């Protein structure tokens, strides 16, 4: 048995401004930091102790993880950072206001870019593309620790985490499109030796 905790970063500055962020390195807002502290407090109450932590190359996920680890008294935990866990790359849309983008391209087209499984925005990635880099990394780096019985925390982004949840929960393409992962709300999975889900808890 092992425990996997997935946590999306707290609110970033461009979340607040309703912009497409992707791989742009945008910091947390004060609210985002508060969300991370609250998430850490709720994790501390569970009593889970971690052996390893993984995060992306983007500062909003790294800062969220750092705050959470401080809250649970695990500030010295080994942390592996890799761009395979980065947010979906939004290409030409990065930095654009979502409402303005909808006016320019039409609501329907923007909805397709944001919510389809395999249609990418211009110059960017689809969710399928994101999964194609996130899941091999998860299988090679995170899964072996879990199979060895270690507890692991992964702090990343909405779409990289959606890819992982899709794989863990065996969701269909249609189901994953309805999946929304809230900022800084830990998803706690108790897993068996084959990474089958024994129990899932959302610490909201």
C-alpha positions as CSV (number, residue, x, y, z in Angstrom):
1,X,0.0,0.0,0.0
2,X,1.1,3.5,-0.8
3,X,-0.4,7.0,-0.9
4,X,-0.2,9.4,-3.8
5,X,-1.2,13.0,-3.3
6,X,-1.8,15.2,-6.4
7,X,-2.1,18.9,-5.9
8,X,-2.6,21.7,-8.5
9,X,-0.8,24.9,-7.7
10,X,-2.6,27.8,-6.0
11,X,-4.1,30.7,-7.8
12,X,-1.5,32.3,-10.1
13,X,-1.4,36.0,-11.3
14,X,-2.7,35.0,-14.7
15,X,-5.4,32.8,-13.2
16,X,-6.5,36.0,-11.5
17,X,-6.3,37.9,-14.7
18,X,-8.1,35.2,-16.7
19,X,-5.2,34.7,-19.1
20,X,-4.0,31.6,-20.9
21,X,-0.8,30.7,-18.9
22,X,0.7,27.5,-20.2
23,X,4.5,27.4,-19.8
24,X,4.8,31.1,-19.0
25,X,6.4,31.3,-15.5
26,X,3.9,33.3,-13.6
27,X,4.0,33.5,-9.7
28,X,1.3,32.8,-7.2
29,X,-1.0,35.5,-5.9
30,X,-1.3,36.2,-2.2
31,X,-4.6,34.2,-2.4
32,X,-2.6,31.4,-4.1
33,X,-0.2,31.3,-1.2
34,X,-3.0,31.2,1.2
35,X,-4.6,28.3,-0.7
36,X,-1.3,26.4,-0.5
37,X,-1.0,27.0,3.3
38,X,-4.5,25.7,3.7
39,X,-3.8,22.7,1.6
40,X,-0.7,22.0,3.7
41,X,-2.7,22.3,6.9
42,X,-5.2,19.8,5.7
43,X,-2.5,17.4,4.6
44,X,-0.8,17.8,8.0
45,X,-4.1,16.7,9.7
46,X,-4.0,13.4,7.8
47,X,-0.7,12.4,9.3
48,X,0.7,11.2,5.9
49,X,4.5,11.3,5.7
50,X,6.1,11.4,2.3
51,X,9.3,9.9,0.9
52,X,9.5,11.8,-2.4
53,X,8.0,14.9,-4.0
54,X,7.8,15.8,-7.7
55,X,6.9,19.0,-9.4
56,X,7.2,20.9,-12.7
57,X,9.7,23.4,-14.0
58,X,7.3,26.3,-13.3
59,X,7.5,28.5,-10.3
60,X,3.8,28.4,-9.4
61,X,3.9,24.7,-8.8
62,X,7.3,24.8,-7.1
63,X,6.2,27.5,-4.7
64,X,2.9,25.7,-3.9
65,X,4.9,22.5,-3.1
66,X,7.4,24.4,-1.0
67,X,4.6,26.0,1.1
68,X,2.8,22.6,1.5
69,X,6.0,20.9,2.6
70,X,6.8,23.6,5.1
71,X,3.3,23.2,6.6
72,X,3.7,19.5,7.1
73,X,7.2,19.8,8.4
74,X,8.8,18.1,5.4
75,X,10.9,21.0,4.1
76,X,14.0,18.7,3.5
77,X,12.1,16.2,1.4
78,X,13.9,15.3,-1.9
79,X,12.2,17.1,-4.8
80,X,12.5,16.2,-8.4
81,X,11.5,18.8,-11.0
82,X,10.8,18.1,-14.6
83,X,9.0,19.9,-17.5
84,X,7.1,16.7,-18.2
85,X,4.9,17.8,-15.4
86,X,4.4,21.3,-16.8
87,X,1.1,22.7,-17.7
88,X,-0.3,22.2,-21.2
89,X,1.5,24.5,-23.6
90,X,-1.1,26.9,-25.0
91,X,1.0,28.1,-27.9
92,X,-0.1,31.3,-29.6
93,X,-2.8,31.8,-26.9
94,X,-0.3,32.1,-24.0
95,X,-0.7,35.5,-22.3
96,X,-4.0,36.3,-24.0
97,X,-7.1,37.3,-22.1
98,X,-9.6,34.4,-22.4
99,X,-12.6,36.7,-23.0
100,X,-10.7,38.7,-25.7
101,X,-9.6,35.4,-27.3
102,X,-13.2,34.3,-27.5
103,X,-14.1,37.5,-29.2
104,X,-11.3,37.1,-31.7
105,X,-11.7,33.4,-32.6
106,X,-15.3,32.8,-31.4
107,X,-16.5,31.1,-28.3
108,X,-17.0,27.7,-30.0
109,X,-13.4,27.6,-31.4
110,X,-11.9,28.6,-28.0
111,X,-14.1,26.0,-26.3
112,X,-12.7,23.3,-28.7
113,X,-9.1,24.4,-27.9
114,X,-9.7,24.4,-24.2
115,X,-11.9,21.3,-23.8
116,X,-11.3,18.8,-26.6
117,X,-9.0,15.9,-26.1
118,X,-6.9,16.0,-29.2
119,X,-7.3,19.4,-30.8
120,X,-4.4,21.8,-30.1
121,X,-4.5,25.6,-30.2
122,X,-2.2,27.2,-32.7
123,X,1.4,26.4,-31.8
124,X,0.4,24.5,-28.7
125,X,-0.5,21.2,-27.2
126,X,-3.8,19.3,-26.8
127,X,-4.6,17.3,-23.7
128,X,-3.5,14.2,-25.7
129,X,-0.1,15.8,-26.3
130,X,0.2,16.7,-22.6
131,X,-0.5,13.2,-21.6
132,X,2.0,11.9,-24.1
133,X,4.8,13.6,-22.1
134,X,3.4,13.4,-18.6
135,X,2.4,9.8,-18.4
136,X,5.7,8.3,-19.5
137,X,7.5,10.4,-16.9
138,X,5.0,9.3,-14.2
139,X,5.5,5.7,-15.2
140,X,9.3,5.9,-15.1
141,X,9.8,8.1,-12.0
142,X,6.7,8.3,-9.8
143,X,5.1,4.8,-10.2
144,X,8.2,2.9,-9.1
145,X,8.3,4.8,-5.8
146,X,4.6,4.0,-5.2
147,X,5.1,0.3,-6.1
148,X,7.9,0.2,-3.6
149,X,5.4,1.3,-0.9
150,X,6.6,4.9,-0.7
151,X,4.2,7.8,-0.2
152,X,4.6,10.5,-2.9
153,X,3.3,14.0,-3.5
154,X,3.1,15.6,-7.0
155,X,2.5,19.3,-7.3
156,X,1.7,20.3,-10.9
157,X,-1.0,21.8,-13.1
158,X,-4.5,21.4,-14.2
159,X,-3.8,19.5,-17.4
160,X,-0.8,17.5,-16.4
161,X,-2.7,16.3,-13.4
162,X,-5.8,15.6,-15.5
163,X,-3.6,13.3,-17.6
164,X,-2.5,11.4,-14.5
165,X,-6.0,11.2,-13.0
166,X,-7.3,9.9,-16.4
167,X,-4.8,7.1,-16.3
168,X,-5.2,6.2,-12.6
169,X,-9.0,6.3,-12.7
170,X,-9.2,4.8,-16.2
171,X,-11.4,7.6,-17.5
172,X,-12.6,7.8,-21.1
173,X,-11.8,10.8,-23.3
174,X,-15.3,12.1,-22.7
175,X,-15.0,11.7,-18.9
176,X,-11.7,13.5,-18.7
177,X,-13.1,16.5,-20.5
178,X,-15.6,17.0,-17.6
179,X,-12.8,16.7,-15.0
180,X,-11.9,20.0,-13.3
181,X,-9.1,20.1,-10.8
182,X,-9.4,22.9,-8.3
183,X,-6.4,25.0,-7.3
184,X,-4.6,23.8,-4.2
185,X,-7.1,21.0,-3.2
186,X,-5.2,17.8,-2.5
187,X,-6.4,14.6,-4.1
188,X,-5.3,11.7,-1.9
189,X,-5.2,8.2,-3.5
190,X,-4.5,5.1,-1.4
191,X,-3.1,2.6,-3.9
192,X,-2.4,-1.1,-3.9
193,X,0.8,-2.7,-5.3
194,X,-0.5,-2.6,-8.8
195,X,-1.5,1.1,-8.4
196,X,-5.2,0.2,-8.2
197,X,-7.2,2.7,-6.3
198,X,-8.2,1.5,-2.8
199,X,-9.6,4.8,-1.7
200,X,-9.8,8.4,-3.0
201,X,-10.2,11.5,-0.8
202,X,-10.5,15.1,-1.8
203,X,-9.3,17.4,0.9
204,X,-11.5,20.4,0.0
